[in-house]
Amino acid sequence: MALKFLGIWPNTPDDGSPTIWLDDTTGDLIIQSWKADDETIRQAQEVGSVPGHSTDVPDHETVIRLPANMIQFVPRPDSEVSHGGNSGT
């Protein structure tokens, strides 16, 4: 696995800030962010996803809240990654 830094919460303090990396091998996004609160998780469970799919969050998964200003760092097909904020470049 080779991670590539994509971005960090703009104007971040020294620790505990949302950060996004790309796994160059798999294309997976690795995201550090805030855990969703219980109300957000409850609402997500109410909305669900596909019919018949459990809304329980397995022990090996979690629900995070990705701040809107971090979406700029998410790669999109047929476009380059935007590097605003503290992208390290």
N, C-alpha and C positions, 0 to 999 in steps of 0.2 A: 504494500500500500504506500503510495506517495501522495501526501496531502499538499494542496496548494492553497495558500491563504487568499481568500476573496475579499473579506471586509470585516470591519468592526464598527460597533455603534459610534456614530460621529461624536466628536468631543467627549470621548469616554474618559472616565477617571482611570486610575491605575489597575483596578481589578473588578471582576464580576460583571463584565459587560458582554452583551450578545456578540457573537463572532461566528463567521461562516467560513468553512473550508470545503474544497472539492477534492474527492478521492480521484486522482488521475487514472487509476487502474479501472475502477468500476463506474465512475461518473456519479457516484453517490455524493450527496451534500451532507456534511457533518456540521451540525448546528448546536452551538451553546446559546441558550437563551433562558428566559424566565419560565418556570413551571406554570402551567395554566392553573388558575385557582379552581376550587371545587365547583363554583357556579358555572364557570366556562366548561368544565368537563361534563357537568350535568346537562347543560344545553346541547353540547355535542352529542351526548348519548341520546337525547330526545330527538334530535334531527336525524341521527343515524347516517348510514352511507348507502349501502345497497340492500335490497330486501333479503332478509334471512341471515344477514351478517351480524354477529354479536356486537353489541356496543360496549362490552366490557373492555378495559384496557389491560392486556396481559402484563404479568410481572416484568417481562423483558422489554416492555415498551413504556413510553411516557407521553404525555401531551405537553407540548411547549407552546408558548405564545411568541410568535415572531413579530417584532414591531414593524409597522408599515415602512419605516424609513430603511429597514434592512432588505426589503424586496429588491432594491437597486443592485444588490450583490448576487442575486439568484440568476444563474446563467439561463439564457433563453435560446431556443433553436434559431439558427440562421441569424444570430446577432452576437456582437461582442459583449463581454461582461462590462457593465458600467462600474467605474471605480471612483465614485464620489466619496465624500466623508474621509474616514481614516482607512484607506485601502492599503496602505503600506507601499504604494508605488509612487 
